[in-house]
Amino acid sequence: MVKLNGRVAIVTGGSRGIGAAIAKELAANGVKVVINYNSNNEAADAVVQEIEQAGGEAFAAQADVSDAAQARVLVEETINKYGKLDILVNNAGITRDRTFRKITEDDWNQVIQVNLNSVYNMTTAALSHIQESDAGRIINISSIIGQAGGFGQTNYSAAKAGMIGFTKSLALELAKSGTTVNAICPGFIDTEMVQAIPDEIRAQIVAKIPARRFGMPEEIARGVLYLCRDGEYITGQQLNINGGLYM
Ligand code: NAD
């Protein structure tokens, strides 16, 4: 088991939903957390406040992680503030759902840029620092849609499957060094992303989930905690947290 006290993490897209839950869970376990946000500084500040009130340490840092230069600045800010980096959680993501016939080039490019290229941008900026840690962790928040596909989600599915391939290849390259690289594949989790789905479709989805409910962001956060604290011999894996929807 790795002592998390004093370790430093970046959580991309950490101001709400799954990212905010991950930031809070890590902070509650002694990790200093950089909460990256793209536009909503009020939401990011609220997460920082909640963490501080609970006795943890965090700061909010603006960056569009789909932009390589901004990703580099985010990592530099982290090093300037905390002096090191142990954990990178690539969580930022968007959907632009349309059936393939209706998808525009822009829908395609944006989803690949934000979900997949951001993982390259952040990992390449952070890697030399993470490798200095005795328990480096890279955790990519992929999706069940990257494993099973999703109607109207060719762009998102391609990006999330790309994250899984990236995870396995980088895990192979880094395994000897003690840095682990894993993907978490959530099923349908009750966040704004899923709340945006029309009620009728949401009901159809729940009916297909063996657990008969959406997951909670905290249930993904506990998976991240597990990989960070207990996961020294777990690398290149997909941790499925989906209520049994995909096995
Ligand atoms: P969300 O929309 O609530 O949160 C996504 C976060 O990413 C937001 O804070 C957003 O501002 C941020 N973000 C978007 N583009 C960004 C950019 N360019 N730079 C920095 N931040 C950016 O969604 P969520 O449900 O919390 O999703 C979190 C992650 O989990 C995403 O990668 C998503 O694809 C994945 N996921 C979600 C579900 C689900 O059911 N909710 C299922 C599987 C995977």
Boltz pocket constraint, residues with backbone or C-beta under 6 A from the ligand:
constraints:
  - pocket:
      binder: B
      contacts: [[A, 12], [A, 13], [A, 14], [A, 15], [A, 16], [A, 17], [A, 18], [A, 19], [A, 36], [A, 37], [A, 38], [A, 39], [A, 63], [A, 64], [A, 65], [A, 66], [A, 90], [A, 91], [A, 92], [A, 93], [A, 94], [A, 114], [A, 141], [A, 142], [A, 143], [A, 144], [A, 185], [A, 186], [A, 187], [A, 188], [A, 189], [A, 190], [A, 191], [A, 192], [A, 193], [A, 194]]
      max_distance: 6.0
